[in-house]
Amino acid sequence: MKIFKKWWFWLIAIIVVVAMASGGGEEETATKVDGEASKASKASKASEASATEKKQDEKAAPAKEEFAVGEKVQLEDNVLTVTKVEKSPGSEFDQPKDGHEYVIVTVEIENAGDENISYNPFDFKMSNSQGQIVDQAFTTVDTNTALQSGELAPGGKVSGTISFEQPAGDAGLQLQYNPSFWSDKTIKVNLH
């Protein structure tokens, strides 16, 4: 039987098309909100937008490749600060694999732009000295402080923790933050 005759194939195709259409048009959506403005106002906003785009292009790529705990790093409208790094052997009911530990990273995200931005713990990954890049661990060690997902208004801030399972005592840990699914630009923070 051909795969394109299966109902689930078409469901996945529709989801992918909708995700691509909604994720790629953030600036376009913001422009539509201001659709009632006068022509003079539109021209003024267009010149402001091109100046803003230049500034964003300048600040989009951080000058340094890697950063340290405590440094504020801006990528587009997202400002990230890793404020604390803790390690945990787990709890009585929730333990990492043998030879591993939980690395709990406290992050703060700020919106430095003038439009809402979204945040999500799945925007973060962690690499180790063995070259492995892993997603967050599903654990209960940081249940009360875990970063949730949501949106930040302009000037808004959120803080929370993200846990990763890594080899115990690894000195080459690096947090990687990519706030945009459509971009390959990443903030890298060395955790040693």
N, C-alpha and C positions, 0 to 999 in steps of 0.2 A: 504494500500500500504506500502511496506517495505521501511524503510528509506534509505537503501543502493542502492535503485533503483532511487533515486532522483539525478538530475544533481548537485544540490548545495552541496549535501553531498560529492560527489567526488571532487568538487572544493575546499572545505574546507580541505579535507584530503590531497590533493596535496599541498596546501599552508602550512599546518602544517609540512609535510615531508620536503619540501624545506627549511622552516625556521629552522627546527632542523638540517638539513644537513649543511646549511651555517653558522649558529651561533655556532655550536660546534667545528668547525675546524679552529679557528683563528690561533693557533700555527702551525697547519699543513700547512696552506696557506703560512705563513711566511717562513717555511722550504722549500717549493717548489720554492720560488723566488730565493733561493741560490743554486739551483740544479746544476749549472755549476761549482761549486767550486771543487778544487782538493780533493783527499782523505785525505791528511794530514790536509788540511784546515777544512774538515768536521769533523775529529777527534778532532781537536782543538776546533771547534765550539760546538761539542757535550759536551766536558768537560766544556766549558764556559756556555752552556745552563743548565747543571745540577747544576752548581754553582749558576747561576741566578735563577733557580727554587727554590733552597734552600733559597736564599735571599728573593724571593717573598713569599715563604711560611712563613718565619719569619715576613715579614712586612704585609702579607695579613690580619692577624687578629690584629687589634689595641689592645694595652695593656689595654687601658681603654675602658669601655663599652659606655660611653657618654662623649660628648665634649661640649665646650662652643663657643659662637660667637667670632670670631677673631682667633680661633685656626686652624692651618693647620693640616689636618688629611689625612693620606695616606692609601688607600686600593688598593692593587696591584699597578697598574701604575697611578691610579687616585689620585690626591691631591685636596681635597676640603677645601675651606675656606668660611664660612658664614661671610660676611663683614658688613652687616647691616640688621636690621629688622625694618620695618615701619608698621604702622596700618592706615587704611583708611576707612572712612564711605562710600566710593564710590563717584560717581559723580551724577550729575543731571539725567543722563540717565541710569546709571548702578549702582544699589545699591544691597547690600546683603540682605538676609532675615532679618526679624525683630529679634532683639537681637543678630545679627551677625555683623562682620566687616571683611574687607579684611586684611589679613596679607601678606605683600609683603617682601619677603626675597631676598636679593642680595647675589648671590653666585659667587665664582670664582673657576674654574676647571683648573688644570694644568696636563699636561702629563709628568710624571716622568720616563716613560719607553723609550724604543728605537724602538717602533712600534706605528703606529697610533692607537688612541683610539676614540671611538665615545662618544658623549654626547647628552643628550635629556632631556627636562623638565619632561618627563614622568618617568624618573628614580627617581623622588622625590615624597614623600608623607609627610603628616603632621599628627601627632597624637595630641590629646588634652587631658585635664584632665578627660574627660568623657570616655576615652578609644576608641574614634572613630579615625580611620585612614582614611584620605581623600586624593584624588588626587587633582591636581591643579584646581583652579577655572577658568572658561572661562569668562574673564572680560576684560574690556578696560582700567582699572585703571593704567596698566603698559605697555601699547602698545608700547611706544617708547624704553623701556628698557628690554622687555621680553626676556628671554633666548630662543634661537632657538635651533634646532638640527643640528648636523654636526659632523665633525671629527677634531681631534687635532693631528698635527704632533708631534714627539718627542720634548719636550721643549716648546710646544705651550700652550697658555692660552686663556681662554674665560671667560667673565663675563656677568651676566645678572640677571634679576629678575624673580621670580616665585611667583604667587599670590595664596593664599588659602582663603577659606571662613571658618571662625571659630567663636565660641561664643565670643561676645564682652568681653574684659577684662580677658580672660582665661590666667592664669599664668602658666599653665602646658603644653605649646606648645613645640613640639619637631619635628624638621625636620629629615626625614629619607631618606638616599641616598643609592640606590642599583644600582651601575653602570653596573652590569652584570645580564642579564635575567636568566642565567644558574647558578647563585650563590645565596645563601641565606645570604651572608655576607652583612651587612648594617652599614653605618656610621650614628650615631644618634647625633644630635646637639640640646642641650637644648636652647631654645630661650628666656628665662627669664633673 
